[in-house]
């Protein structure tokens, strides 16, 4: 049975994306990150505790508000998605 996430419009966009970035300063759960991971899309999140709990070791993390760290994560991920 296919997940409802994978069959939605959001799922279509998430599957087509090279990466999903969730730069939240405060997050309640991290549903966007979870949906992206369910679609097989690499995820980069800020170091908000809820996002860290949601992605575990399955994504890349940058310090909240640190644009340079986010840029480095994006460059690394786009250069080598499997690293």
C-alpha positions as CSV (number, residue, x, y, z in Angstrom):
1,X,0.0,0.0,0.0
2,X,1.5,3.3,-1.0
3,X,1.8,6.0,1.6
4,X,-0.6,8.9,1.3
5,X,2.4,11.3,1.4
6,X,3.8,9.7,-1.8
7,X,0.6,10.2,-3.7
8,X,-0.1,13.8,-2.9
9,X,0.9,16.9,-4.8
10,X,3.4,17.7,-2.0
11,X,4.8,14.2,-2.5
12,X,5.3,14.8,-6.2
13,X,7.3,18.0,-5.5
14,X,9.3,16.4,-2.8
15,X,10.3,13.4,-5.0
16,X,11.4,15.8,-7.7
17,X,13.4,18.0,-5.4
18,X,17.2,17.7,-5.2
19,X,17.1,18.5,-1.5
20,X,14.6,19.6,1.2
21,X,15.7,22.3,3.5
22,X,13.9,23.0,6.8
23,X,15.6,26.0,8.4
24,X,13.1,26.5,11.3
25,X,14.0,28.4,14.4
26,X,11.2,26.6,16.3
27,X,9.6,23.4,15.2
28,X,6.8,21.4,16.9
29,X,7.5,18.1,15.2
30,X,9.3,18.3,11.8
31,X,6.6,16.9,9.5
32,X,8.1,18.5,6.4
33,X,11.4,16.7,7.0
34,X,9.6,13.5,7.7
35,X,7.6,13.8,4.5
36,X,10.7,14.5,2.4
37,X,12.5,11.5,3.9
38,X,9.5,9.3,3.1
39,X,9.8,10.5,-0.5
40,X,13.5,9.6,-0.6
41,X,14.6,13.3,-0.8
42,X,17.8,14.3,1.1
43,X,17.1,16.6,4.0
44,X,19.0,19.5,5.6
45,X,17.6,20.8,8.8
46,X,18.5,23.4,11.4
47,X,19.6,22.1,14.8
48,X,16.1,22.6,16.4
49,X,15.6,19.7,18.9
50,X,12.4,18.6,17.3
51,X,14.0,18.4,13.8
52,X,17.0,16.5,15.2
53,X,14.7,14.0,16.8
54,X,12.7,13.6,13.6
55,X,15.6,13.0,11.2
56,X,18.0,11.1,13.6
57,X,21.1,10.4,11.5
58,X,19.2,10.4,8.2
59,X,20.0,14.1,7.2
60,X,22.4,16.9,7.5
61,X,22.2,19.5,10.2
62,X,23.4,23.2,10.4
63,X,23.3,25.7,13.3
64,X,20.1,27.7,13.3
65,X,20.6,31.1,11.7
66,X,24.0,30.2,10.3
67,X,23.7,30.9,6.6
68,X,27.3,29.9,5.9
69,X,26.8,26.5,7.5
70,X,23.6,26.0,5.5
71,X,25.5,26.9,2.3
72,X,28.2,24.4,3.1
73,X,25.6,21.7,3.7
74,X,23.9,22.4,0.4
75,X,27.2,22.4,-1.5
76,X,28.3,19.1,0.0
77,X,25.0,17.4,-0.5
78,X,24.7,18.6,-4.1
79,X,28.2,17.6,-4.9
80,X,28.0,14.1,-3.3
81,X,24.4,13.1,-2.3
82,X,25.6,9.8,-0.9
83,X,28.4,11.1,1.4
